[in-house]
Amino acid sequence: AVSAGLAGCAVGTDTGGSVRLPAAMCGIVGLKVSQGVLPLDGIVPLSHTLDTPGPMARWVSDVALMYETLLGRNPAAIDQDRKEDRGLWYELKRGIEGMLLGELSSAEREGVEADVLMLYDNALELLRQHGARIEVFQPSQSFDDLKHASGVIMAAEGYYHHGALYGDEAALLDEDVRPRMLAGGSISASEYIDALCQRKKDQAVLGKQVARFDAIVTPTTPTTARPIQGLDQSVTPAYFTRAANYLDLCGLSLPMGLTAEGLPGGLQILSPAYQEATVLRIGAEYERQGPQAGAPPL
């Protein structure tokens, strides 16, 4: 609806990418906030450890406005800050001169389709041209490792919250989703606690590696959107996004242009927790200078 212009904004829940992934595939902007920044009141949980609500809109400035509104700021104060370029609105206009950004290693690029890589490399070059310093990000664990580690927690908690419902064969539920939810029932209490403890260790180690940069920049998804017919439902597009929830980073996805097929690709910007202003700042500069053809023709 946002991509088609039927709605100005929307709110989603991001457990492993479910704000950033649809934003990328629909050519809009989506913000994954740090855990605890926005309340989870009224949200049906999937994983109480990883769930975060977040705004989606067509432009970075609209997402920033939604973000401040969801924080509960007085509308008059937000409006005054916008007029006077204060606070977050000052950050959106600062540019990226001198910022250090991390790019994917050659190993992490291997599973990304060629058209998405082309858009990604163009995005990196544009960021470089406008003052950013870019170095290869070499974490001690791969995005795939973090995806699987996140998946254990997500599956166990998803089963805890919804296992009884999905175990009811009479319940009218998506038959592609049912086996994924029920799979969490095979995870033991020991495995679940181990996963939570390992997450704390990984946050300490990888958090330091991420903090060396102002942001890590990746494609949001390794591929563009696929036709739903014949789609392998066991394969997740959340290859690059789950790390943010697992490590408690904040992240922004915004359009980085269209492929030769006319499909949008998303650029993901990840920063340490509570640095939402940083990802929005980088996103705003890229949006000002980059390709404007974010949404597919509808």
Secondary structure, 3 states (H helix, E strand, C coil): CCCCCCCCEEEEEECCCCCHHHHHHHCCEEEECCCCCCCCCCCCCCCCCCCEEEEEECCHHHHHHHHHHHCCCCHHHHHHHHHHCCCHHHHCCCCCCCCEEEECCHHHHCCCCHHHHHHHHHHHHHHHHCCCEEEECCCCCCHHHHHHHHHHHHHHHHHHHHHHHHHCCCCCCCCCCHHHHHHHHHCCHHHHHHHHHHHHHHHHHHHHHHHCCCEEEEECCCCCCCCCCCCCCCCCCCCCCHHHHHHCCEEEEEEEEECCCCCEEEEEEEECCCCHHHHHHHHHHHHHHCCCCCCCCC
